[in-house]
Amino acid sequence: PVIWAGDFNTWSPGRKEFLNRRATDLGLTHLIPRDDPRALILDHIYVRGFTPIFTEVLTMSSSDHYPMGAVLRLNSN
């Protein structure tokens, strides 16, 4: 199982494409929150070996990054 998350600085289409290509090569699934208030999406969560239950972005005004959270269920082998 893998959780790969953080600030990936995907401020340009090329950076976002590069990240998504690498994640796909690693067999990772991109978790996309339903109600995402971010204008510029820099932070991402990718997983492998988990079933996502819920993904969210918490709003705050003290940073240009919003905290993200996910509830995951570990897949059994």
Buried (B, 14 or more C-beta within 10 A) or exposed (E): EBBBBEEBEBEEEEEBEEBBEEBEEEEBBBBEBEEEEBEEBBBBBBBBBBEBEEBBBEEEEEEEBBEBEBEBEEEEE
